[in-house]
Amino acid sequence: MAIKKSELYSSLWNSCDELRGGMDASQYKDYVLVLLFIKYVSDRNEGSRIVFDENICLICDR
């Protein structure tokens, strides 16, 4: 069964409100921006893997 775009947006908005709880919006945006950045880096480096060697992080091709 297909879901309508308005239902999806409503569900996402309610989920965000529930996760945010009593947190101020200015604090919550920091978490959202970090998640968006991680998603961007993940998409950008698809097909690569990140290797952690002590204090150095290297991106290696597979």
C-alpha positions in Angstrom: 0.0 0.0 0.0 1.4 3.4 -1.0 1.7 6.1 1.5 0.9 9.7 0.6 3.5 12.3 0.8 1.5 14.4 3.3 1.2 11.3 5.6 5.0 10.7 5.3 5.8 14.3 6.2 3.4 14.3 9.1 4.9 11.1 10.4 8.4 12.4 10.1 7.5 15.7 11.8 5.8 13.9 14.7 8.9 11.6 15.1 11.2 14.6 15.2 9.0 16.3 17.8 9.0 13.1 19.9 12.8 12.7 19.7 13.4 16.3 20.5 11.3 16.1 23.7 11.9 19.1 25.9 15.1 20.1 24.1 15.3 23.6 22.8 15.2 23.9 19.0 18.6 25.6 18.9 20.2 22.6 20.6 18.3 20.1 18.5 19.5 21.6 15.2 23.1 20.7 16.2 22.2 17.0 16.3 20.3 17.2 13.0 23.1 19.0 11.2 25.6 16.4 12.4 23.3 13.6 11.2 23.0 15.3 7.8 26.7 15.7 7.6 27.4 12.1 8.4 24.8 11.1 5.7 26.5 13.3 3.2 30.0 11.9 3.9 28.6 8.4 3.8 27.0 9.0 0.4 30.0 10.8 -0.9 32.4 7.9 0.1 30.2 5.0 -1.0 32.5 2.2 -2.1 35.3 3.3 0.3 35.9 2.3 3.8 37.2 4.3 6.7 40.2 2.9 8.5 41.0 4.1 12.0 44.7 3.7 13.0 45.3 5.2 16.4 44.8 9.0 15.9 44.7 8.9 12.1 41.6 8.3 10.0 42.2 7.2 6.4 39.7 6.7 3.6 40.7 3.6 1.6 39.3 2.5 -1.8 38.0 -1.1 -1.8 
